[in-house]
């Protein structure tokens, strides 16, 4: 009997670890295909790396949240555990929220996908007067101008509208709609367009269209929103060194990189992407998730790092891939001191979201390790922990 009790105690420790009660949320429901104990073990191994400080993960399987959990700390060197309620920055995952908000306005007849952006975002200046870029072109990165145009000016602290007005000095790579060139400064023009047609601040538009209906109570779009959160993760560098302050520059581009939230609220956002009955609506989901343009650079990048992801394309605010014959949708995000990743299979209603507070890149492989389980593939070390 003593031996049986001892084995039972060991098993409990293996499953739940020694974290505080606030971080224990590994088995809300019983997972069908995903070994949550193995996921937990792999994340703990990841957290032993010197580049890791704090991380939060959410897993949805068959439409049900089966895991939301925090690991590590909000600040390096302090006993301040990350929980499912700790707020992180989403970085470029914010682009999907912008797409949803604009599509909601489109469904209300306030603006159209084929509307010329410059009519509603007067700060946006393209290389010549005939360079007619639409809302759809912006949301799918088909402006045709140099990729990441003038991101360095934003990094230097210059105002977004002033930088957008200088885009007429950029080089044209192709006609609008003809090629993929990833943008942040130009992408944020949709926030200005939304403000023009509604007369409301962008953060109010997003709150009404997305955050409030999905009950995302920790979500915000400003530096103040992050720092006023009940509990938020501080930024750290690639080797886990703490930055003195949060870099505010990309909050000047809220549509491109402004969202903050807990992993619990990111799970709500991800779940809504796989539920045609959600408040977003099936028409909005189908529009966001329909590929608009091939993305050759992303294709090459995936072949080098994650070759299981093929045929990289872009919809509206979302990347679309072929994962061994299955359609998966996702995005990655990075700003100084924070990283984010999301990947989901809309047909299986299964997805993985990860937020962490350092510039360390290896957690980006975690969703692939979990999807290998979902699809019955052999285990592969996508996080390169060996």
N, C-alpha and C positions, 0 to 999 in steps of 0.2 A: 504493500500500500504506500509506504514512504517513497519507493522508487517511482510509482505512478504519479504521485503528487509532485515529485521533483521534476519529472519529465513535463508535466503540465505547466509548471512554473517556467521552465526553460522555453517552452513553446510560446507562452504569453509574452516573454521578453523578446523573443525573436520577432514576433509580429508587431508589437507596439513600441519596442525600444524603451528608452529611459527618458523620453521627453515629458514636458509638463502636460497637464490635462488639456491646456488650451490648444496644443498642437495635435492632439489625438483625434483624427477624423478619417482614419484610413478605410473603414468599412461601413459606410452608411447603408449600403445595400450589398448584396452578394454579387461579385463580379462573375461573369460567365466564361469569358475567354482570357481575361487579363489576370495574371498572377500578381496581386497587389503586394504580397510579401516580397516577391522578387523585385518589383519596382522600388519598394521601400529600401531594400538592401542596396540596389544600384545607386539610389540617390545618396544614401549614407556614405557609400564609397566615394561618390563624386564630392561630397562635402568635405572629405578629408584633404582635397587638393588645396594648396595654398592660395589659389586664385579665387576660391569660393568664400563668401561671407554669409549671405542669406538667400533662400530660394523658397518659392511657393509653387505648388503644382495642383492642377485640377484635371480629373479624368471623368469624361462622360461616356457611358457605354449603353447602347440601345436606348438613348434618350434619358437615361438616369445618371445623376451625379453619383459616382461610386467612390470618389476620393477628392478631398480638398485638404491640403496639409502644408504646414510650414516647416522649414528646416533652417538650422543655423541661426544667425542673429541679425538684427536690424542695423547694428553698428559693430564693426570689428572690435574685438577685445572687451566687449561688454556682455553681461548676462541679460540680454534683451531679446528673447526668442521671437523669431518670425512665426506668425500664426496665419490661419486662413483669412484673418481680418486685416493683416498688415498691408498698407498701401504702397504700391510701386508705380513706376512710370511705364506706360505702354509703348512709348516712342512711335514707330511707324505702324503699329497695330491700329493706331488712331485713324488711319486712312479709311478703313472699313466703316467706322462710325460716320465719317464725313459722307461717304457714299450713301449710307442708309438715310441720313438726314436730307440730302439733296433729292434722293428718289422719293422720299415722303413728300417733299415740296412739289416735286413733279407730278405725283399722283393727285395732289390737290389743285393742279393747274396753275401753280404760281411761277413755275419755270420749267423749261423742257430740256431733255438731254441734248437736243440739237441746237439749243439756244447759244448764240455767240457769247462767250464768257465776258468779253470786254464791254458788252452792253450793261452788264450788272456789276462788274468789278473794274471800275475805271482806272485803278492803279496798274492793271496788267497791260504792259506794252510789249507787243511781239515785234519781230525783226522788220516787218514792213506792213503797210496799211492793209494789204490784201491777205494778210496771214490770219485767216479766220479759224480760230480755235473754239471748239464747242465744250460744253460742260462734260459731255461724254469723253472727249479727247483728254481733258484734264484728269478725270477720274481714272482713266486707263493709261495714263502716261504716254499719250500719243501727240504731244505738242510738236514734236519734231526738232526741238532745240537741244543743245548740248546737255547731256545727262547731268543731274545734280547742279544745274546752273546756279551760280552765286551762293551756294550753301556756305562757302567760306566767308561771304559778307555777313550772313546771318550769324555765323560763329563769332565774327568780330564785333557783334553787337549792334549792327545797323537795323533800322526799322524795316519791317516787312514790306510796307507799301512803297517805300523808297527803293528797296531792292527790286521789287516787281516792276517798277517803272523803268528800271535799267535793263530789263530782259531784252529790249529791242537791240541791244549791242551784242547779243549772243549769236553764235553761228547756227545756221540751219543745217540739220542733218538730213532732213527729208521734209516733204509736205505734211501738214497736219493730218493725222490719222494713218499715215503710211508706215511709221516705224515706232519702236518702243524706246523712249529715253526717260529714265526714272527722274522724277522731280520732287522737290519739297517746296521751294519758293513759289513756283507756278501752281503747284497743287493747292496751296492754301488760298488761291484766288476764289475757290468755291465757297470758302467761309465768308469772304466779302460779298460774293453774289447772293448768298443766303440772307445776309443782313440787309442787303438792298431790297430784296423782294418782300421781306417780312417786317422790316423796321425794328427788328430785335437784335440784341447781341448774339453772336454765334453760340456762346455757352447756353443761353436761354433756349435757342432753337434745338440744340442737341439734347438738352435736358427734357424738353417737351416731347421730342420725337423718339428718343432712345432711353435715356437714363431713368426717367420717372416711370414710363410704362413697364420697363423690365425690372423695376425696383432695385436699381443699382445705387444703393444708398451711399457707398463710399466713392463713387465716381465723380471726377471733376476735370476741369480743363485749364487750370492755372497753377502757377507756383504756389500761390496762397492756398489754393485748394489742397495741394499736397502737404504743405507745412502745417495746415490747420487740422489735418486728419488726426483722429484719436491715436493712431499708431502708424508710423510710416518708416520705410527703410531708407537709410542714408546711402549716398553713392560711394562706390569704391572703384579703384583702378584694376588693371589686369592681374596684379599680384596681390590683391586684397587690401591695398593701402587706401585709407579713407581720404576722400576729398573734403576740404574745409566747408564747401558750400555746394548746393545744387546749382548747376549751370543753367541759367534761365533762358538761354537764347532760343531754343526751339519751342518754348511756350509762345513765342511771337508768331509761330505758324501752327495754331491750334488744330486746324484740319489735318495737317500733315503729321504732327507729333505731339499733341498736347494732352492726351488723356492720361489720367491717373486712376487707379482703383486697386482694390484687394483682389486676390485670386478668386474669391467667392463671386465677386461681381463679374470678373472676366469669364468665369464658368457660366454665369447667366447669359452673357453676351454670346458665348460660343453655343450654348444650348439653343438659343433663339435662331441661330444660323441653320440649325438642322430641324426646325419645327415650322412647317408651313402654316400652322395655325397660330403662330406667335403673333405678337402685336406688330411685328415688322411686316407681316403679310407675305404670301407666296409670290406675288408679283415683284416685290422689292427683292426678295431672296433670289429669284430666278435671274433678275437683271444683274445683280451684283456678281453672281456666280457663273455667268455666261462668259466664256473667253472672248476677248476683243482683239488681242494682239499677241503674236509670238514674242518671246523674250530670250533672244539668243545668248546674251551674257549670263542670264540666270541658268540657262541650260548648261553652259560650259562650267559654271561654278558648281552646279549640282553633280555633274559628271566627275568633278575632281573630289568633292567632299562627301556627297550623299547620292551615289549613282543609282539608287533605287528610285529616285524621283526623276521622272523623264517628262519630255514634252511640256516644258515650263511655259505657261501663258499667263496673261493678266486679264482680269475681268474689270470690275469697278471697285477699286479699293482692296482687291483680293488677288492672290496668286492661285493658279490652278495647275495641278500636276497630274501625271499618270504614275501611280504607285503599283507597279507590277500588274497593270491592267485595270486598276480601280481609280476612279476620280477622287482625288483628295484636294482640299482647299486650305490655304493657310497664309501666313505672313510672318515675317521676322521684324524686330525693331531694335534699334540701338541709339542711345544718346549717352553722353558722358556719365559713366557710373551705373548704368542700368541696361539690361537686356530683356527681351521678351520674345516668345515664340508661341505660335498656335497652329494646330494642324487638325483637320477633321474630315471624316468621310460622311457626307450628307446622306447617302443612301443607307448606311449602317447606323446613322445617328450616334456616331462614336467619335470622340476627339480628345485631344490633350492640349492643355495650355500651361505655360511655364513663365514665371517672372523671377528675375534675380537681380541683385544689387551690386554687380561688379562687371568689369569689361571682359571677363573670362568667357570664352566662346563655347566650351564643350557641352554645357547643358542643352545647346541647340539640337544635339543628337538624341536627347531623351524621348521626344515624341516618336522617332523612328524605331527605337527599341521597343516601345509599347505597341506600335502598329505591327511590328513583326509578330508579336504575340497575337494580336487581333486576327491577322491574316494567316496564322499557322506557319510562319516562316522560321527557319533556324535562327537561333540567337546570334546577333551580330553586335560588336562592340562599337556602336555609332558614337558613343561619347569618348572613345579612345582612352579608356581608363586603365588598360593593361600596361 
